[in-house]
Amino acid sequence: MNFFKRGIKKETEPDANEPVLAAVIKNPVTSEIFQDILKENGIPFICRQDGAGGSVKLLLGAGVVPDNIYVAARNYETARGLYEAYLATEIESPLEFEEETDK
């Protein structure tokens, strides 16, 4: 008599392959570099733009609409760590360049 249980929803654990948002990146160069980092580390990803973002990006060029980078739930922690490590090196590099030129 399964028809009595129709209204009861089972709470299931999230699927390890379910796409989750890893980063929202406005800078097109940063987005491409992060996508390359994910490729190098063997992490599959999807790059999307909200709404008509893909069309707007084609018409007006990159940088107008941010990229949403999605990864599988099982890869989220790794992808997020790689992104944060990249941001840390990106912020430090101009300072290092200035220090080297001052010497």
N, C-alpha and C positions, 0 to 999 in steps of 0.2 A: 504494500500500500504506500508507494512512494509519492502519490499525488497529495497526501496530507503534509508532506515536508517541503512542498514547492516554495512556500514563502520564506523558509528559513535559509538564510545565506550563511554559508560556511566562511569563516575567516581563514584565509590561506596566507601563507608566508609569501612575501614578494618574490617574484621570479628573479633568479640571478641574471637572466638575460634581458630583463626589463630595462629600457633606456631611461637613464636619469641625467638631469642637467648637470654637467661638470663645470661649465664656464660660460659666461656671456662676455664676449670680447668685441669692443667697438673699433679698435685699431685693426685694419685689414692685415697689416704686416705681422702683428703679434698673433693674429688668428692663424695665418699661414704657418708661422714658425711653430705654434703649439700643435697644429695638425701634423706637421712633420715630426715633432717629438713623439706624438702618439703613434705614428706609423713606425718610427724607429724602434719603439718599445713593444710593438706587436699588439697594440690596443685598438680594437675596432671602434670607430666613432661615426657619428652622423653630424653634419654641419647644416643647420637650418636657420632661417630668418623668420621672424614673426610676421603674420599677415601676408601682405603682398611684398614683403621684404626682398625676396629673390628677384622679382620684376623691377622693383625700385633700384636694387643694386645694379642690375643690368643697364637700366636707363641712365642713372645718375652717377654711377661709379661706386667703387668700394668706399667705405668710411661713413656712408649715410645711415646704413642700417646695421645694427650689431649682429654678430654671428652667435648663435646658440650651439654649443658643442655638447652633444649627448654621448654618453658611453654606457656600456652594460653595467648594471648595479654591482656585479662582482669586481669590476675594474675601477669603480668610482674612487676609492681611496688612493690607488696608485696614480690615476690620472690627475686627481686634485693635488697630490704631492708633487708631481712633475710640473704642474702649472704654477704652483706656489714657488717652487725652486727656480723656475724660469723667470718669474716676476722678480725674485730677489736678485738674480744676476743681472736682469735688465735695468734695475734701479741702481745697482752698484757700479755698472760699467761706465757711465758718464763721469762719475766721481773719480774713478781710477784713471780715466783718460786725462782729466784735468790735472791730477796729481803728477802724472808722468810728464806732462808738458811743462809744468812749473819747475821741474828739477833741472 
